[in-house]
Amino acid sequence: MKREKLQNINWDKLTFSITPARSMYIAHCELNGKWEEGKLIPYGDISLSPAAGVLNYGQGIFEGMKAYRSAKDRIVLFRPEKNAIRASTSAERVCIPKVPKEMFIDAIVKVVKDNIDYVPPRGKGSLYIRPVIWGTGPVLGVAPAPSYTFLIYVSPVGPYFKSGVKCLNLRITNQFHRAAPKGTGGHKVIGNYAASLFPQKLAKKTGFDEAIYLNASNEKFIEEVGSANLFAIKDKVLMTPSLDGSILPGVTRDSALMIARELLHMEVREKSIPIKDFLKADEVFCSGTAVVVTPVGKITTHNQSTKINNNKMGPITQKIREILLGIQREERDDPFDWIYPLT
Ligand SMILES: *Cc1c(COP(=O)(O)O)cnc(C)c1O
């Protein structure tokens, strides 16, 4: 592997923000055409038509994944084929030509390998990978863009919590919905995230870490956080909202369910979770690539606050977190073949 020597970056100071890397991957496609072979170009600004579909009508999707150094002293990805498949289904929902799974993974491998010296040392964080697929050709009327760009950029990022895991303090919102039934909530479509900025800002301004969204049709059931899935544990049963179209199918969500079912031999239920049951849970946690598995310690609805497990990480949450991190870091066996080594 070339470029063994690490970049001169202050690895201890990394946060979840952009640190420019060496290169990015780019490929193009015409509407109804095939993706041409992509290439690496220097990381930097790109030029777009002001009439680009992505800029005018939000015709774009994204993914989020990471590469990091494991205990076996190699650089690995975690379940990249899940991201490849999700990128495809997200793309289809907004009329973007699908990127074949092999091309998607091959592109990730190419860009990570070319930026290998930007992968932080073990324990200092990871190389965050951001694939995007955009309608970049010009359109005036509301219609699919005539051409598309698949781009992957990377950035070294620090660990999500600098000083150990902390319990999240969340607020259930009755003021906003994240996803409509039969809308785009089940896909990583960029427009969903613009709509979550204001609710997130309001939650933060009033002292909460994030907002919890309810189902849009009657606001009786919990759905998820702006960028993480939610779980509740009651009497040793693990529950999470089922994938009925308004829940984002998280890779971490799927991994937590498999760990609970197959390794902890727990009963696992994907079902609608009424607010009142949620507030009576023994443990609550959220899951996502960035937060991994993070406990929720306090939930506020209207003006009523409920502490979960006395605002501490519960034993089952801790177990699932430990096993997931253990597999990801290659500190324990990988019984599901989730690790995808690059070096
Ligand atoms: C990306 C995302 C998640 C988490 O998915 P992972 O694949 O686990 O990172 C959860 N909810 C929303 C809305 C998301 O966009």
Ligand as a Chemical Component Dictionary entry (heavy atoms), coordinates in Angstrom:
data_LIG
# 
_chem_comp.id                   LIG 
_chem_comp.type                 NON-POLYMER 
_chem_comp.pdbx_formal_charge   0 
_chem_comp.three_letter_code    LIG 
# 
loop_
_chem_comp_atom.comp_id 
_chem_comp_atom.atom_id 
_chem_comp_atom.alt_atom_id 
_chem_comp_atom.type_symbol 
_chem_comp_atom.charge 
_chem_comp_atom.model_Cartn_x 
_chem_comp_atom.model_Cartn_y 
_chem_comp_atom.model_Cartn_z 
_chem_comp_atom.pdbx_ordinal 
LIG C1 C1 C 0 -28.744 7.628 7.898  1  
LIG C2 C2 C 0 -29.927 7.678 8.816  2  
LIG C3 C3 C 0 -30.090 6.781 9.902  3  
LIG C4 C4 C 0 -29.013 5.810 10.316 4  
LIG O1 O1 O 0 -28.645 4.904 9.335  5  
LIG P1 P1 P 0 -27.264 4.112 9.451  6  
LIG O2 O2 O 0 -27.219 3.329 8.191  7  
LIG O3 O3 O 0 -27.350 3.265 10.664 8  
LIG O4 O4 O 0 -26.192 5.134 9.558  9  
LIG C5 C5 C 0 -31.261 6.848 10.630 10 
LIG N1 N1 N 0 -32.233 7.744 10.349 11 
LIG C6 C6 C 0 -32.110 8.629 9.343  12 
LIG C7 C7 C 0 -33.224 9.574 9.079  13 
LIG C8 C8 C 0 -30.958 8.624 8.549  14 
LIG O5 O5 O 0 -30.828 9.486 7.559  15 
# 
loop_
_chem_comp_bond.comp_id 
_chem_comp_bond.atom_id_1 
_chem_comp_bond.atom_id_2 
_chem_comp_bond.value_order 
_chem_comp_bond.pdbx_ordinal 
LIG C1 C2 SING 1  
LIG C2 C3 SING 2  
LIG C2 C8 DOUB 3  
LIG C3 C4 SING 4  
LIG C3 C5 DOUB 5  
LIG C4 O1 SING 6  
LIG O1 P1 SING 7  
LIG P1 O2 DOUB 8  
LIG P1 O3 SING 9  
LIG P1 O4 SING 10 
LIG C5 N1 SING 11 
LIG N1 C6 DOUB 12 
LIG C6 C7 SING 13 
LIG C6 C8 SING 14 
LIG C8 O5 SING 15 
# 
